[in-house]
Amino acid sequence: MTVRVNQFFDWKQQGRPVAVLTAWDFMSGRIADQAGADIVLVGDSLAMVALGYETTLPLTFEEMLHHAKAARRGVDQALFVVDLPFLSYQVDISGAMRSAGRMLKEAGAQAVKVEGGYLRMAQTIEALVESGIPVMGHVGLTPQSVNLIGGFRKQGKSPEAADRILQEAIAIEKAGAFSIVLEHIPAELAKTITETLTITTIGIGAGQHCDGQVLVTADVLGLSDWQPPFAKRYVDLQEAGVDAARQFCEDVRSQAFPL
């Protein structure tokens, strides 16, 4: 079954959990899609996973577009969502429209994801949705604001911060987003947001009460040198890959390969 944006409201009403995996190229897109992910997200985490940057901030729009095009060729069934990278949508609404439109037209995105929930961002989301572009929101730990929030720390721990995130989530829903990522916030706050909203909440480090969960596929496969405490490594492909490559090098030097 091919996943569409309008299915998520029904799935929330039915209590059907949503599984989301990230992708950064054709192979990772195909793996996530064939695994049965409901959403394949080309997250700006590819800045670190695929390009070796320390944060998501250096990632350019053209780099993101290039990787999204590649990942799209591996996805047949899942909803294909693409992050808009830093400064490709924050300057003004017209710039956000151009960036999102290019992702749909050139990369085949079916929706875009934007970070932040302040009034200005809600206005941007509303404009995108009114133009026919589905939007996924993102509150809590927003990696593109890493310098403002002082690192990759859990957000919403004080009552004031928790209420601000809740109000941001409400504003994003009112703006017309079809879903929202809740990243690295207390589980009780995520539960409150999930129960308050009618749109799908996707948790990452936000406990078990969200409507769905997302992980970076590189973390799932054990390809990351470092992963956050809330991630789960299901297999260690990095170690297995290094071992296989080392064996090849040894076979070449001992002339065991080729046979």
Secondary structure as GFF3:
##gff-version 3
##sequence-region A 1 259
A	DSSP	alpha_helix	7	14	.	.	.	ID=ss1
A	DSSP	beta_strand	18	22	.	.	.	ID=ss2
A	DSSP	alpha_helix	26	34	.	.	.	ID=ss3
A	DSSP	beta_strand	39	42	.	.	.	ID=ss4
A	DSSP	alpha_helix	46	49	.	.	.	ID=ss5
A	DSSP	alpha_helix	61	72	.	.	.	ID=ss6
A	DSSP	beta_strand	79	83	.	.	.	ID=ss7
A	DSSP	alpha_helix	93	107	.	.	.	ID=ss8
A	DSSP	beta_strand	111	113	.	.	.	ID=ss9
A	DSSP	alpha_helix	119	130	.	.	.	ID=ss10
A	DSSP	beta_strand	135	140	.	.	.	ID=ss11
A	DSSP	three_ten_helix	143	145	.	.	.	ID=ss12
A	DSSP	alpha_helix	146	149	.	.	.	ID=ss13
A	DSSP	alpha_helix	159	175	.	.	.	ID=ss14
A	DSSP	beta_strand	179	183	.	.	.	ID=ss15
A	DSSP	alpha_helix	187	196	.	.	.	ID=ss16
A	DSSP	beta_strand	200	204	.	.	.	ID=ss17
A	DSSP	beta_strand	212	215	.	.	.	ID=ss18
A	DSSP	alpha_helix	217	220	.	.	.	ID=ss19
A	DSSP	alpha_helix	237	254	.	.	.	ID=ss20
###
